[in-house]
Amino acid sequence: MYQQMKILQCIAFLSVVVLLIGCMRESTNPFPSPTLIPQPTASSPVPEPSPRLTITPDTSSRVPAPTSRSNEGLIQPTVTAGDIRVHSWSPDGRWLAYWEFTPSEAEKSFEYPPGTLHFLNVQTGETCQPSQRVGYGYFANPLDWLADGRVLMITDAQQILAGKPCNDDFSNLNSLFPFQIHRIASHSPRHTSFVLVGEEGTLLFDSQSQSTRPVQGGTGITWSPSGKRFSTTTQTGSPDFIANTFAIDLETGKILDNVKWKYPDAEGEWSGPTWLNDEQFVIGNTLDQGPLLVTIGKNAIEIAPQLFNRPVDSTLIAAAQASEGSDMYHIALSDLAENIKGVLLYHSENGEVEELPFQHFGALSPNGLGLIAYDDGYKAWARAVDPLGTRAELFLTQKEHPFPISWSPEGNRTAVHSANEILVFSIPSGDKLKAWTMESESVFPGPWSPNGRFLAAVGDWGPDQRALYVVGVPDK
């Protein structure tokens, strides 16, 4: 069941949340009783850099124009290899980190080959490899980015290095840490603080003061929107499967709350709760209490009975998002076992609940202003979360499942795959902004650059290779 939950989280590119709740105090419900409002029917309608690579620009993008090739009209790959795994962008949107694998490595993926780390400069179209070998992190992430655009990475020789990509002037940071660090678990929204996990525990690393301090937990790490608070989680494992999620103040390191809940026995690492603001977060699924809404220092709210007037069930999944520019938030409730038909949407501003006319929930937009849902078929719909009763727009109909999707940083655009095409839509209007036809049999969108100007995508390339595409995206 937990595997199903993880699949749903990936499909929606949402972190389905598991919220902290601490000291079990006498519960009070500050939320008004829900009023169920039926929704009207939705409308149809470092070696030396390599030679320059192909980066397909938007007309406004300052990148090299794509080279002339055969199959005119098709977008050509930026890179091809036996396999390609995209990792992340630098905060300034200049560098893309990815791993290439040879065909022989790709054939033996079950052996977890290390691959070769590359950095792509989208301003020049050049790529390079670090002089120190950094293997792909199947179970322990070895790479992240500092706020100034330097890369932070753990080499195969267990050296922790920081420096500019494609420069051979990396600083060794090992002396800053009291024990060996194995993985970079998370970073704050501004890329100034990092949670690092090692042999003897978990550390919070301040990259500006270069100081560390121990913290609880090591999984389920997420940050409040301001970055002033974050959560970590400990898990007991078999036979009890008890999790404790801690809310921690970044400046003081003080534990502000502790939520105890039961999680399913399954593989994979929990992605953590979704923060709505500096005081509240949502845990999207628990075995014993259903989804939870946590307000720091107060009792947790069992979302199903107290907000939706539904009984607690371990199959219920809640996705939540704060609305940009306001104190409002929305919670979408769906059921893996389909005991609840369709999707229910809670509005914090008035405590009302909408019953949306869709078979499956897709995602709340990162800015909290729109949502995507879909039906079997596949038909994908978009609508604004407010006001209640807003008409949904059909924006995509195809035979392939439209997910996973990829949201732009500002949260008002999403990239969707369709066979050998990548489509970009405006959300919540559903307007198509851009379409690229790739020279691949199947292609899927990857991460957007933090400045929203570029999108990475990966697709098949012939019988035994994969292709990386980097394209410039229009603003509107």
Secondary structure, 3 states (H helix, E strand, C coil): CHHHHHHHHHHHCCCCCCCCCCCCCCCCCCCCCCCEEECCCCECCCCCCCCCCCCECCCCCCCCCCCCCCCCCCECCCEEECEEEEEEECCCCCEEEEEEECHHHHHCHHHCCCCEEEEEECCCCEEECCCCCCCCCCCCCCEEECCCCCEEEECCCCCEEEECCCCCCCEECHHHCCCCEEEEEEECCCCCEEEEEECCEEEEEECCCCEEEEECCCEEEEECCCCCEEEEEEECCCCCCEEEEEEEECCCCCEEEEEEEECCCCCCCCCCCEECCCCEEEECCCCCCCCEEEECCCCCEEHHHHHCCCCCCCCEEEEEEECCCCCCEEEEEEECCCCCCCEEEEECCCCEEEEECCCEEEEECCCCCEEEEEECCCEEEEEECCCCCCCCEEEEECCCCCCCCEECCCCCEEEEEECCEEEEEECCCCCEEEEEEECCCCEEEEEECCCCCEEEEEEECCCCCEEEEEEECCCC
